[in-house]
Amino acid sequence: MRAEFLQSINPLFDSDSLMREALDFIKGLLSREEKAQAADAQHDSDNEIEAGLRQAFKELKDYKDGKIKFQSAEDFLTEWEVD
């Protein structure tokens, strides 16, 4: 694949304008790839936040329904020996 790629771009070396055009095209491809990766990372982050909020609201509902009890901050700090 590499050899075929290098062989196909070999004629570009004879023309500065073609090399510039190819370079700009490659930079554009790389830029789009970076943007796509950033968007995917943001999407994953958004999904994690949404999942956390869903869990928090579920626990709040369970607390209101008497299914679970929350631990007081004082008890939590004592249990974990946080000063």
Phi, psi and omega per residue, in radians:
M1 nan -0.782 3.126
R2 -1.085 -0.784 -3.125
A3 -1.087 -0.735 3.121
E4 -1.112 -0.721 3.111
F5 -1.093 -0.845 -3.123
L6 -1.105 -0.660 3.118
Q7 -1.165 -0.651 -3.106
S8 -1.290 -0.445 3.135
I9 -1.632 -0.108 -3.118
N10 -0.933 -0.722 3.120
P11 -1.101 -0.373 -3.141
L12 -1.133 -0.481 -3.086
F13 -1.168 -0.235 3.127
D14 -1.486 -0.150 -3.061
S15 -2.391 2.084 3.112
D16 -1.099 -0.670 -3.113
S17 -1.180 -0.683 3.093
L18 -1.183 -0.666 3.103
M19 -1.118 -0.736 3.124
R20 -1.090 -0.769 -3.140
E21 -1.101 -0.751 3.126
A22 -1.140 -0.723 3.118
L23 -1.095 -0.774 3.096
D24 -1.078 -0.692 3.116
F25 -1.107 -0.791 -3.132
I26 -1.119 -0.731 3.090
K27 -1.058 -0.699 3.096
G28 -1.084 -0.748 3.104
L29 -1.062 -0.791 -3.139
L30 -1.121 -0.696 3.129
S31 -1.109 -0.756 3.117
R32 -1.117 -0.675 3.128
E33 -1.129 -0.757 3.118
E34 -1.095 -0.728 3.122
K35 -1.132 -0.697 3.125
A36 -1.124 -0.719 3.118
Q37 -1.148 -0.692 3.117
A38 -1.133 -0.708 3.125
A39 -1.134 -0.692 3.098
D40 -1.111 -0.733 3.127
A41 -1.113 -0.715 3.113
Q42 -1.133 -0.712 3.131
H43 -1.085 -0.778 3.104
D44 -1.066 -0.745 3.126
S45 -1.089 -0.763 3.118
D46 -1.072 -0.718 3.125
N47 -1.123 -0.692 3.109
E48 -1.126 -0.726 3.116
I49 -1.122 -0.783 3.135
E50 -1.073 -0.736 3.126
A51 -1.108 -0.702 3.103
G52 -1.111 -0.733 3.112
L53 -1.153 -0.723 3.104
R54 -1.035 -0.761 3.136
Q55 -1.118 -0.751 -3.130
A56 -1.094 -0.765 3.141
F57 -1.199 -0.589 3.079
K58 -1.122 -0.766 3.129
E59 -1.145 -0.657 3.099
L60 -1.106 -0.756 3.108
K61 -1.099 -0.779 3.116
D62 -1.064 -0.656 3.097
Y63 -1.115 -0.807 3.140
K64 -1.114 -0.589 3.130
D65 -1.428 -0.034 3.120
G66 1.388 0.224 -3.118
K67 -1.381 -0.463 3.124
I68 -2.393 2.804 3.060
K69 -2.099 2.444 3.076
F70 -1.541 2.613 3.082
Q71 -1.552 2.429 3.115
S72 -1.199 2.734 3.115
A73 -1.060 -0.679 3.136
E74 -1.087 -0.775 3.113
D75 -1.129 -0.703 3.120
F76 -1.066 -0.825 -3.116
L77 -1.141 -0.650 3.127
T78 -1.175 -0.760 -3.112
E79 -1.082 -0.688 -3.101
W80 -1.677 0.065 3.114
E81 0.884 0.878 3.096
V82 -1.705 2.215 -3.112
D83 -1.667 nan nan
